[in-house]
Every structure is written in C-alpha cells, then in structure tokens.
C-alpha cells in the first residue's frame, strides 16, 4: 500500500490545482492499473471544484461581499485539508462532503 501511495502522490497533489489539475491528474492516472490513492484524491478534488462552481453561480446572484467571503473561506479550508491529506499520503475524506464525493463520483478514475 505504501508503494501505491508514493506512486500516486504526484497525481493526487496535481488534482487539487484548480479544475484543470483534476483533468491532468485523471490523464496521469489513466492506464491499465489505476492508482487507488490518486483516484481517491481525484474524486475529492473534482467534488470540491464542482461545489466551488455551483456555489459561485448561486452566490453571485446575491451580490454580497459577506456571503462571497464566507464561501471562499469555507472552500479554502476544505481545499487546504484535501491537499495536505494528499501530501501526507493519507486518504481522509474532506470534512462534511468527502464521503459524498466518494459515493457520487465512484465511477471517476
């Protein structure tokens, strides 16, 4: 398992670089043997990106700085948690939403 983590760490970390990082990581992880560690973090990062886009579209209608800053702080904390989890070689789901991302995006990578 430790070899699996080291092998998939670069793809896992790359997945947290905006939405484009998810697609780059997916191409890095596409092959005969998909790395389970990288796949876990690709699903987490894709879920965060989708939540970011969705909340951004909804919150932009309110034109409130307070709501926008709250969204940015919330997603920044979750993103930081996810990327540090990837750097440390852990497969801990992102708080609140991580388990849902694993369930909803199970067929990704």
C-alpha positions in Angstrom: 0.0 0.0 0.0 2.9 2.4 0.8 4.3 1.9 -2.7 0.8 2.7 -4.1 0.7 6.0 -2.2 4.2 7.1 -3.4 3.3 6.1 -6.9 0.1 8.1 -6.9 1.1 11.1 -4.8 2.0 13.4 -7.7 -1.3 12.8 -9.4 -3.1 13.2 -6.1 -1.5 16.6 -5.4 -1.9 17.7 -9.0 -5.7 17.1 -8.8 -6.0 20.0 -6.3 -4.7 22.6 -8.8 -8.0 24.2 -9.9 -10.3 22.3 -12.3 -7.5 21.8 -14.9 -5.5 19.8 -12.3 -8.3 17.3 -12.0 -8.2 16.6 -15.7 -4.4 16.4 -15.7 -4.4 14.0 -12.8 -7.1 11.9 -14.5 -4.9 11.5 -17.5 -1.9 10.7 -15.3 -4.0 8.0 -13.6 -5.5 6.6 -16.8 -3.9 3.3 -17.6 -4.1 -0.4 -17.0 -3.6 -0.2 -13.3 -5.4 2.8 -11.8 -3.8 4.0 -8.6 -6.4 3.9 -5.8 -4.7 6.7 -3.8 -4.7 9.0 -6.8 -8.3 8.1 -7.6 -9.4 8.9 -4.1 -7.9 12.4 -4.3 -9.1 13.0 -7.8 -12.7 12.4 -6.7 -12.2 14.7 -3.7 -10.7 17.5 -5.8 -13.3 17.1 -8.5 -16.1 17.3 -5.9 -14.5 20.5 -4.5 -14.3 22.0 -7.9 -17.9 21.2 -8.7 -19.0 22.7 -5.4 -16.9 25.8 -6.0 -18.5 26.4 -9.4 -22.0 25.6 -8.1 -21.8 27.8 -5.1 -20.2 30.6 -7.1 -23.1 30.6 -9.6 -25.6 30.7 -6.8 -23.9 33.2 -4.6 -23.1 35.6 -7.4 -26.8 36.4 -7.6 -26.8 37.8 -4.1 -24.0 40.4 -4.7 -23.0 40.3 -1.1 -19.4 40.5 -0.1 -20.1 38.8 3.3 -21.6 35.7 1.6 -18.8 35.6 -1.0 -16.0 35.8 1.6 -17.7 33.1 3.6 -17.8 30.8 0.6 -14.1 31.5 -0.2 -13.1 30.8 3.4 -15.2 27.6 3.6 -13.8 26.2 0.4 -10.2 27.3 1.1 -10.3 25.4 4.4 -11.6 22.2 2.7 -9.1 22.6 -0.2 -6.2 23.0 2.3 -7.4 19.9 4.2 -7.5 17.9 1.0 -4.1 18.9 -0.4 -2.3 18.4 2.9 -4.0 15.0 3.1 -2.6 14.2 -0.3 0.9 15.5 0.6 0.9 13.4 3.8 -0.2 10.3 2.0 -3.5 10.0 3.8 -6.9 9.0 2.4 -9.0 11.0 4.8 -12.2 12.4 3.2 -12.7 16.1 3.2 -14.9 17.1 6.2 -18.7 17.3 5.6 -18.6 16.5 1.9 -15.8 14.0 1.3 -17.8 10.8 1.8 -20.5 12.1 -0.6 -17.8 12.9 -3.2 -16.6 9.3 -3.0 -20.1 7.9 -3.3 -21.3 10.3 -6.1 -18.2 10.2 -8.1 -17.4 6.5 -7.6 -17.0 5.8 -11.4 -14.4 8.6 -11.8 -10.9 7.2 -12.2 
